[in-house]
Amino acid sequence: MKRLYFFAGLTLFVAIAHGCDCVQIARARVLDATNKQPIDSVEVYKKSRTEQNTFTNYNGNFELRSISGGLTGCPPMTVVLTKDGYQTKTVDVSSDASTIIYLDKD
């Protein structure tokens, strides 16, 4: 009987631990803070993993995906945005495609 409880507990633990991973998706549009125009070629990377990066397209849009853990679902992703001539900015971004990020010029 003890073995049955042990294996049931182990199975439950593995199922919970495996189910905690989620795919984070950060989507946003990057605009110039002054003229509200899209900024292309802005480098966007996950703060905790600089090797996971992407760039904004000609419309200022980007999408970045990453695997993350979380017992209560996927948290927002903290990303860093950088481009020559603009101030670097760190923001939390969710998968809501209507998110707009404004970058200030240096």
ChimeraX commands (.cxc) that place a marker at each C-alpha (Angstrom):
marker #1 position 0.00,0.00,0.00 radius 0.5
marker #1 position 2.89,2.37,0.75 radius 0.5
marker #1 position 4.24,1.75,-2.73 radius 0.5
marker #1 position 0.88,2.65,-4.25 radius 0.5
marker #1 position 0.83,5.97,-2.37 radius 0.5
marker #1 position 4.45,6.63,-3.32 radius 0.5
marker #1 position 3.85,6.04,-7.03 radius 0.5
marker #1 position 0.58,7.99,-6.98 radius 0.5
marker #1 position 2.37,10.91,-5.31 radius 0.5
marker #1 position 5.29,10.70,-7.70 radius 0.5
marker #1 position 2.96,10.64,-10.71 radius 0.5
marker #1 position 1.08,13.67,-9.39 radius 0.5
marker #1 position 4.34,15.55,-8.78 radius 0.5
marker #1 position 5.64,14.83,-12.29 radius 0.5
marker #1 position 2.32,15.85,-13.84 radius 0.5
marker #1 position 2.29,19.16,-11.95 radius 0.5
marker #1 position 5.96,19.91,-12.61 radius 0.5
marker #1 position 5.58,19.15,-16.31 radius 0.5
marker #1 position 2.40,21.20,-16.59 radius 0.5
marker #1 position 4.03,24.34,-15.18 radius 0.5
marker #1 position 5.88,25.24,-18.36 radius 0.5
marker #1 position 4.20,27.57,-20.79 radius 0.5
marker #1 position 5.09,29.36,-23.99 radius 0.5
marker #1 position 5.40,33.08,-23.33 radius 0.5
marker #1 position 4.56,35.28,-26.29 radius 0.5
marker #1 position 5.43,38.96,-26.19 radius 0.5
marker #1 position 3.81,41.09,-28.91 radius 0.5
marker #1 position 3.91,44.86,-29.25 radius 0.5
marker #1 position 4.37,47.80,-31.57 radius 0.5
marker #1 position 7.27,50.22,-31.10 radius 0.5
marker #1 position 6.75,53.89,-31.94 radius 0.5
marker #1 position 8.84,57.05,-31.74 radius 0.5
marker #1 position 7.69,58.96,-28.63 radius 0.5
marker #1 position 7.83,62.32,-30.42 radius 0.5
marker #1 position 6.29,61.76,-33.85 radius 0.5
marker #1 position 4.39,58.50,-33.11 radius 0.5
marker #1 position 5.86,56.83,-36.21 radius 0.5
marker #1 position 6.84,53.13,-36.24 radius 0.5
marker #1 position 10.50,52.34,-35.62 radius 0.5
marker #1 position 11.94,49.44,-37.60 radius 0.5
marker #1 position 15.02,47.37,-36.73 radius 0.5
marker #1 position 14.71,47.82,-32.97 radius 0.5
marker #1 position 16.43,44.89,-31.25 radius 0.5
marker #1 position 14.14,43.21,-28.73 radius 0.5
marker #1 position 15.44,40.56,-26.35 radius 0.5
marker #1 position 14.28,38.76,-23.25 radius 0.5
marker #1 position 15.97,40.35,-20.25 radius 0.5
marker #1 position 16.87,37.03,-18.65 radius 0.5
marker #1 position 18.10,35.46,-21.93 radius 0.5
marker #1 position 19.89,37.86,-24.22 radius 0.5
marker #1 position 20.37,35.14,-26.85 radius 0.5
marker #1 position 16.60,35.10,-27.44 radius 0.5
marker #1 position 16.06,38.14,-29.60 radius 0.5
marker #1 position 14.18,39.53,-32.56 radius 0.5
marker #1 position 13.82,42.85,-34.40 radius 0.5
marker #1 position 10.84,45.05,-35.16 radius 0.5
marker #1 position 9.59,45.03,-38.74 radius 0.5
marker #1 position 8.91,48.11,-40.91 radius 0.5
marker #1 position 5.59,48.64,-39.07 radius 0.5
marker #1 position 7.36,48.59,-35.67 radius 0.5
marker #1 position 5.81,45.23,-34.72 radius 0.5
marker #1 position 7.59,42.36,-33.04 radius 0.5
marker #1 position 6.81,38.95,-31.57 radius 0.5
marker #1 position 9.14,37.06,-29.24 radius 0.5
marker #1 position 8.46,33.55,-27.91 radius 0.5
marker #1 position 10.06,31.80,-24.96 radius 0.5
marker #1 position 9.45,28.84,-22.65 radius 0.5
marker #1 position 8.70,29.85,-19.07 radius 0.5
marker #1 position 7.45,28.25,-15.89 radius 0.5
marker #1 position 4.60,29.38,-13.75 radius 0.5
marker #1 position 2.11,27.61,-11.53 radius 0.5
marker #1 position -0.59,30.18,-12.23 radius 0.5
marker #1 position -0.07,30.59,-15.97 radius 0.5
marker #1 position 2.30,32.53,-18.16 radius 0.5
marker #1 position 3.57,35.77,-16.67 radius 0.5
marker #1 position 4.36,38.77,-18.87 radius 0.5
marker #1 position 7.81,38.69,-20.44 radius 0.5
marker #1 position 10.35,41.35,-19.49 radius 0.5
marker #1 position 12.03,42.57,-22.66 radius 0.5
marker #1 position 14.73,45.10,-23.46 radius 0.5
marker #1 position 14.43,47.32,-26.54 radius 0.5
marker #1 position 17.50,48.95,-28.00 radius 0.5
marker #1 position 18.37,50.93,-31.14 radius 0.5
marker #1 position 21.06,53.46,-31.95 radius 0.5
marker #1 position 19.74,57.00,-31.52 radius 0.5
marker #1 position 17.11,55.93,-28.95 radius 0.5
marker #1 position 17.16,55.35,-25.21 radius 0.5
marker #1 position 17.19,51.68,-24.18 radius 0.5
marker #1 position 13.94,50.67,-22.51 radius 0.5
marker #1 position 12.94,47.70,-20.35 radius 0.5
marker #1 position 9.22,46.78,-20.20 radius 0.5
marker #1 position 6.91,43.90,-19.31 radius 0.5
marker #1 position 4.98,42.73,-22.38 radius 0.5
marker #1 position 2.14,40.23,-22.65 radius 0.5
marker #1 position 0.68,38.58,-25.73 radius 0.5
marker #1 position -1.82,41.42,-26.20 radius 0.5
marker #1 position -1.10,42.65,-29.71 radius 0.5
marker #1 position -2.47,46.11,-28.90 radius 0.5
marker #1 position 0.50,46.96,-26.65 radius 0.5
marker #1 position 2.35,50.07,-27.81 radius 0.5
marker #1 position 5.83,50.96,-26.57 radius 0.5
marker #1 position 7.21,54.46,-27.08 radius 0.5
marker #1 position 10.96,55.01,-27.39 radius 0.5
marker #1 position 12.54,58.40,-26.67 radius 0.5
marker #1 position 15.44,59.69,-28.75 radius 0.5
marker #1 position 18.82,60.16,-27.07 radius 0.5
marker link #1:1,2 radius 0.2
marker link #1:2,3 radius 0.2
marker link #1:3,4 radius 0.2
marker link #1:4,5 radius 0.2
marker link #1:5,6 radius 0.2
marker link #1:6,7 radius 0.2
marker link #1:7,8 radius 0.2
marker link #1:8,9 radius 0.2
marker link #1:9,10 radius 0.2
marker link #1:10,11 radius 0.2
marker link #1:11,12 radius 0.2
marker link #1:12,13 radius 0.2
marker link #1:13,14 radius 0.2
marker link #1:14,15 radius 0.2
marker link #1:15,16 radius 0.2
marker link #1:16,17 radius 0.2
marker link #1:17,18 radius 0.2
marker link #1:18,19 radius 0.2
marker link #1:19,20 radius 0.2
marker link #1:20,21 radius 0.2
marker link #1:21,22 radius 0.2
marker link #1:22,23 radius 0.2
marker link #1:23,24 radius 0.2
marker link #1:24,25 radius 0.2
marker link #1:25,26 radius 0.2
marker link #1:26,27 radius 0.2
marker link #1:27,28 radius 0.2
marker link #1:28,29 radius 0.2
marker link #1:29,30 radius 0.2
marker link #1:30,31 radius 0.2
marker link #1:31,32 radius 0.2
marker link #1:32,33 radius 0.2
marker link #1:33,34 radius 0.2
marker link #1:34,35 radius 0.2
marker link #1:35,36 radius 0.2
marker link #1:36,37 radius 0.2
marker link #1:37,38 radius 0.2
marker link #1:38,39 radius 0.2
marker link #1:39,40 radius 0.2
marker link #1:40,41 radius 0.2
marker link #1:41,42 radius 0.2
marker link #1:42,43 radius 0.2
marker link #1:43,44 radius 0.2
marker link #1:44,45 radius 0.2
marker link #1:45,46 radius 0.2
marker link #1:46,47 radius 0.2
marker link #1:47,48 radius 0.2
marker link #1:48,49 radius 0.2
marker link #1:49,50 radius 0.2
marker link #1:50,51 radius 0.2
marker link #1:51,52 radius 0.2
marker link #1:52,53 radius 0.2
marker link #1:53,54 radius 0.2
marker link #1:54,55 radius 0.2
marker link #1:55,56 radius 0.2
marker link #1:56,57 radius 0.2
marker link #1:57,58 radius 0.2
marker link #1:58,59 radius 0.2
marker link #1:59,60 radius 0.2
marker link #1:60,61 radius 0.2
marker link #1:61,62 radius 0.2
marker link #1:62,63 radius 0.2
marker link #1:63,64 radius 0.2
marker link #1:64,65 radius 0.2
marker link #1:65,66 radius 0.2
marker link #1:66,67 radius 0.2
marker link #1:67,68 radius 0.2
marker link #1:68,69 radius 0.2
marker link #1:69,70 radius 0.2
marker link #1:70,71 radius 0.2
marker link #1:71,72 radius 0.2
marker link #1:72,73 radius 0.2
marker link #1:73,74 radius 0.2
marker link #1:74,75 radius 0.2
marker link #1:75,76 radius 0.2
marker link #1:76,77 radius 0.2
marker link #1:77,78 radius 0.2
marker link #1:78,79 radius 0.2
marker link #1:79,80 radius 0.2
marker link #1:80,81 radius 0.2
marker link #1:81,82 radius 0.2
marker link #1:82,83 radius 0.2
marker link #1:83,84 radius 0.2
marker link #1:84,85 radius 0.2
marker link #1:85,86 radius 0.2
marker link #1:86,87 radius 0.2
marker link #1:87,88 radius 0.2
marker link #1:88,89 radius 0.2
marker link #1:89,90 radius 0.2
marker link #1:90,91 radius 0.2
marker link #1:91,92 radius 0.2
marker link #1:92,93 radius 0.2
marker link #1:93,94 radius 0.2
marker link #1:94,95 radius 0.2
marker link #1:95,96 radius 0.2
marker link #1:96,97 radius 0.2
marker link #1:97,98 radius 0.2
marker link #1:98,99 radius 0.2
marker link #1:99,100 radius 0.2
marker link #1:100,101 radius 0.2
marker link #1:101,102 radius 0.2
marker link #1:102,103 radius 0.2
marker link #1:103,104 radius 0.2
marker link #1:104,105 radius 0.2
marker link #1:105,106 radius 0.2
view
